[in-house]
């Protein structure tokens, strides 16, 4: 077990060997448990991975009904 101070803004500094061993170079996932806090590696995703499972478009484009919209509705 290693002990580290909680710095201003609630920061902690993890030992460098732990960071390298766990692969925490960029971002980490924190999980609050009854026993304390778990720090886990969190892999950064690319935009291609994020949008890989896009919702499919409808079979036909939906028509926008503007019959109830006036010019006043467009004012902010």
Residue pairs with C-beta under 8 A, 6 or more apart in sequence:
2 15
2 18
4 12
4 13
4 14
4 15
5 12
6 12
7 13
14 24
14 39
18 24
19 25
22 39
22 40
22 41
23 41
24 39
24 41
26 42
26 44
27 42
27 44
28 39
28 40
28 41
28 42
29 39
29 40
29 41
29 42
30 37
30 38
30 39
30 40
31 37
31 38
31 40
